[in-house]
Amino acid sequence: MAEIKRGRPTVSAPRKRWFGLRFKMFFLFLFIPIILIMAASFLYQNYMKTLSGLITKESSQLVTKMAEERVNEKARAVAREVKLYLETHPDLKREDFNQDPALKEIAIQKIGQTGYTLIVSREDERGQSFMWVHPKQELVGIDIIEAMKKRLGPDYERWYKVQGKEHEVSGYYKWIDGQEKYTCGTPIPGTDFNIASTVYLGEFTLPMEQLEVRANQLTAKVTQTIMIIFIVIAVLIGLFVLIYGYKLSGRIRKLSAAADRISLGDVDFEIERIKSRDEVEDLADAFSRMQESIRLALKRLKERR
């Protein structure tokens, strides 16, 4: 019968590990939370930007609509006042409109900072329309259609489409300085005249544009604050994971080394006391009890021999 050879137990070579405990803790408690926080931060920032843009855009549209209606209503109100004045002054000729202080005060009313109203005659069969009340005396009596063709060039058609006919017309056109202006042409009932009101609408929307700039600045500041908080949190979590992982893996390595010594028959050494108040401490106590049991068992075995 073949003799069974008995030899001293040996410690097997350590297994090749793909990922250590510290790496797993780093991955689970730092990497994944950071990814989740980054995703939440990105969604929050995107939501803030979208909300800010939506609020400012809709507010700007609302203010623009209100400003347009204000300009339109101003033209209608002036048209009613001029109609009453002309009815009470039937002998007043159009050539004298701009020389009549009372009519001029009624017909030229300010809108915003630079806007105003004026009196123009509706386009006749010859395609002409003349200004009869205007803040600038030198423009009174000129053909506004011909003048605008020369001044506006390619942008003339946009202006022409929003000139008052026998019904109210309003809209935008580009002035010679490149800025958009809003105009409303309202007929004066019972006459062949219109009240034209014109204004740079930017005068009304400027506060909203400033609000949009402030909202964008605030959003950028909030984004920067969130990023700073995120970095601080990531650093604190990283330090916590590294410190705790280092201590935990160190304790486990000590228990692993103790288990290797016990497996070789060395049961007389004292396992280092671990005070962690958790499962690792319970495991260390279990190792100590196991070591003591093996030591007593070996002692009894020797005594029997």
C-alpha positions in Angstrom: 0.0 0.0 0.0 1.4 3.3 -1.0 2.7 5.3 1.9 1.1 8.6 2.4 3.7 11.3 2.8 2.9 13.9 5.4 4.7 17.2 5.3 4.6 20.6 6.8 1.6 22.6 5.5 2.6 25.5 3.2 1.0 28.8 2.5 -0.4 28.9 -1.0 0.6 31.8 -3.2 -1.8 34.7 -2.9 -4.5 34.7 -5.6 -4.3 37.3 -8.3 -6.9 40.0 -7.5 -8.4 42.2 -10.2 -9.7 44.7 -7.7 -8.7 45.3 -4.2 -11.0 46.4 -1.4 -9.9 50.0 -1.5 -10.5 50.2 -5.2 -14.0 48.8 -4.7 -14.8 51.3 -2.0 -13.4 54.1 -4.1 -15.6 52.9 -7.0 -18.7 52.4 -5.0 -18.5 55.3 -2.6 -16.7 57.9 -4.6 -16.8 57.3 -8.4 -20.5 56.4 -8.6 -21.7 59.2 -6.3 -19.6 61.7 -8.2 -21.1 60.5 -11.5 -24.6 60.8 -10.1 -24.0 64.2 -8.6 -22.5 65.4 -11.9 -25.6 64.1 -13.8 -27.9 65.8 -11.3 -25.9 69.0 -11.4 -25.9 69.0 -15.2 -29.7 68.5 -15.3 -30.2 71.2 -12.7 -28.0 73.7 -14.5 -29.7 72.9 -17.8 -33.1 73.3 -16.2 -32.1 76.6 -14.7 -30.9 77.9 -18.0 -34.0 76.7 -19.8 -36.2 78.2 -17.1 -34.3 81.5 -17.1 -34.5 81.7 -20.9 -38.2 80.8 -21.0 -39.1 83.4 -18.3 -37.1 86.2 -20.0 -38.3 85.2 -23.5 -41.9 85.1 -22.5 -41.6 88.2 -20.4 -39.9 90.0 -23.3 -42.7 88.9 -25.6 -45.3 90.1 -23.2 -43.7 93.5 -22.7 -43.3 93.8 -26.5 -47.0 93.0 -27.0 -48.0 95.6 -24.3 -45.7 98.2 -25.9 -47.1 97.5 -29.4 -50.6 98.0 -28.0 -49.6 101.1 -26.2 -48.3 102.6 -29.5 -51.4 101.5 -31.3 -53.7 103.0 -28.7 -51.7 106.2 -28.7 -52.3 106.5 -32.5 -56.0 105.8 -32.0 -56.4 108.4 -29.2 -54.5 111.1 -31.2 -56.7 110.3 -34.3 -59.9 110.8 -32.2 -58.6 114.1 -30.8 -57.5 115.4 -34.2 -60.8 114.4 -35.7 -62.6 116.5 -33.1 -60.3 119.4 -33.7 -60.7 119.4 -37.4 -64.5 119.2 -37.1 -64.4 122.3 -35.0 -62.1 124.1 -37.4 -63.5 123.2 -40.9 -61.7 126.1 -42.6 -58.2 125.0 -41.5 -56.2 124.1 -44.6 -53.7 121.2 -44.6 -50.9 123.5 -45.6 -51.5 125.4 -42.3 -51.7 122.3 -40.1 -48.1 122.6 -38.8 -48.5 126.3 -38.2 -51.5 125.8 -35.8 -50.1 125.5 -32.3 -53.2 123.8 -30.9 -53.4 121.2 -33.6 -49.7 120.6 -33.5 -49.8 120.0 -29.8 -52.6 117.5 -30.3 -51.1 115.7 -33.3 -47.5 115.5 -32.1 -47.4 113.4 -28.9 -44.4 111.8 -27.4 -44.1 108.0 -27.2 -41.3 106.7 -25.0 -38.0 108.5 -25.3 -37.7 109.2 -29.0 -41.1 108.1 -30.5 -43.9 110.5 -31.6 -47.1 110.8 -33.6 -47.6 112.8 -36.8 -50.2 113.5 -39.5 -49.8 112.2 -43.0 -52.2 112.1 -45.9 -53.1 108.7 -47.2 -51.5 107.6 -50.5 -53.4 109.0 -53.5 -53.9 107.7 -57.0 -50.5 109.1 -58.0 -48.8 107.0 -55.2 -48.0 110.0 -53.1 -48.4 110.6 -49.4 -47.4 113.9 -47.7 -46.5 114.8 -44.1 -48.6 117.7 -42.8 -47.7 117.8 -39.1 -44.2 116.8 -38.0 -41.8 117.9 -35.3 -39.3 119.0 -38.0 -40.7 121.9 -40.0 -38.5 121.1 -43.0 -40.2 117.7 -43.5 -43.7 119.2 -43.7 -45.2 119.0 -47.2 -42.7 116.4 -48.6 -43.8 113.2 -50.3 -42.9 110.6 -47.6 -43.1 107.7 -50.0 -40.5 109.1 -52.3 -38.4 110.2 -49.4 -38.4 106.8 -47.8 -37.5 105.1 -51.1 -34.3 107.1 -51.1 -33.5 106.8 -47.5 -34.3 103.1 -46.8 -33.2 101.6 -50.1 -33.7 97.8 -49.9 -35.6 98.1 -46.6 -38.2 100.3 -48.2 -40.7 97.5 -48.9 -40.9 96.6 -45.2 -41.7 100.2 -44.3 -44.3 100.5 -47.1 -46.2 97.4 -46.0 -46.9 99.0 -42.6 -48.1 102.4 -43.8 -51.7 103.3 -42.9 -54.3 103.0 -45.6 -58.0 103.3 -45.0 -57.7 100.8 -42.2 -55.2 100.5 -39.3 -51.9 98.9 -40.2 -49.0 98.2 -37.8 -45.6 96.4 -37.9 -41.9 96.7 -38.0 -39.3 98.1 -40.3 -35.6 98.8 -40.2 -34.5 102.4 -39.9 -31.4 103.8 -41.5 -29.4 103.3 -38.3 -30.0 99.5 -38.5 -32.4 99.4 -35.5 -35.9 98.0 -35.7 -38.8 100.5 -35.3 -42.4 99.9 -34.7 -45.1 101.9 -36.4 -48.9 102.1 -36.5 -50.9 104.0 -39.0 -54.5 104.8 -37.9 -57.0 106.6 -40.2 -58.7 109.8 -38.9 -62.3 109.1 -39.6 -64.0 111.3 -42.2 -60.7 112.6 -43.6 -58.0 111.4 -46.0 -55.4 111.7 -43.2 -53.7 109.1 -41.0 -52.0 109.4 -37.6 -48.7 107.6 -37.8 -47.0 106.6 -34.6 -43.4 105.4 -34.6 -40.9 104.4 -31.9 -37.8 102.3 -31.3 -39.4 99.3 -29.6 -36.1 98.7 -27.9 -37.0 101.5 -25.5 -39.7 99.3 -24.1 -37.8 96.0 -24.3 -34.5 97.3 -23.0 -35.4 96.6 -19.3 -36.2 93.0 -20.3 -32.9 92.7 -22.2 -31.2 93.9 -19.0 -33.2 91.4 -17.0 -32.1 88.6 -19.3 -28.4 89.6 -18.9 -28.8 89.6 -15.1 -30.6 86.3 -15.3 -27.8 84.8 -17.3 -25.2 86.2 -14.9 -27.1 84.8 -12.0 -27.4 81.4 -13.7 -23.6 81.4 -14.3 -23.0 82.4 -10.7 -25.2 79.6 -9.4 -23.5 77.1 -11.8 -20.1 78.2 -10.5 -21.3 77.8 -6.9 -22.6 74.4 -7.6 -19.3 73.3 -9.2 -17.4 74.6 -6.1 -19.7 72.7 -3.8 -19.4 69.6 -5.9 -15.6 69.8 -5.9 -15.5 70.3 -2.1 -17.9 67.3 -1.6 -15.9 65.1 -4.0 -12.7 65.9 -2.1 -14.2 65.2 1.3 -15.8 62.0 0.1 -12.4 61.0 -1.5 -10.5 61.7 1.7 -13.1 59.7 3.8 -13.0 56.8 1.4 -9.2 56.7 1.2 -8.7 57.0 5.0 -11.4 54.5 5.9 -10.4 52.1 3.1 -6.8 52.2 4.2 -7.7 51.4 7.8 -10.2 48.7 6.8 -7.9 47.0 4.4 -5.1 47.2 6.9 -7.1 45.4 9.6 -8.2 42.7 7.1 -4.5 42.2 6.1 -3.6 41.7 9.7 -6.3 39.0 10.1 -5.3 37.4 6.9 -1.6 37.2 8.1 -2.8 35.8 11.4 -4.9 33.1 9.6 -1.8 32.2 7.5 0.3 31.7 10.7 -2.4 29.6 12.3 -2.7 27.4 9.2 1.1 26.7 9.6 0.6 25.6 13.2 1.7 28.8 14.9 -0.9 29.3 17.5 1.2 30.8 20.3 1.3 34.4 19.1 -1.2 37.0 20.2 -3.6 38.4 17.6 -3.5 42.1 17.6 -6.6 43.5 19.2 -8.8 45.4 16.7 -11.2 48.0 18.1 -13.5 49.1 15.3 -16.9 48.4 16.9 -18.2 46.7 13.9 -18.1 43.3 12.1 -14.3 43.5 11.6 -13.9 43.5 15.4 -16.3 40.6 15.7 -14.2 38.7 13.1 -11.0 39.4 15.0 -12.6 38.1 18.2 -13.7 35.0 16.3 -10.1 34.5 15.1 -8.8 34.8 18.7 -11.3 32.2 19.9 -10.5 29.9 17.0 -6.8 30.3 17.8 -7.4 29.5 21.4 -9.5 26.4 20.5 -6.8 25.1 18.2 -4.1 25.8 20.8 -6.0 23.8 23.4 -6.7 21.0 21.0 -3.1 20.7 20.1 -2.1 20.7 23.8 -4.5 17.9 24.6 -3.3 15.9 21.6 0.3 16.2 22.9 -0.7 15.2 26.4 -2.3 12.1 25.2 0.8 11.0 23.4 
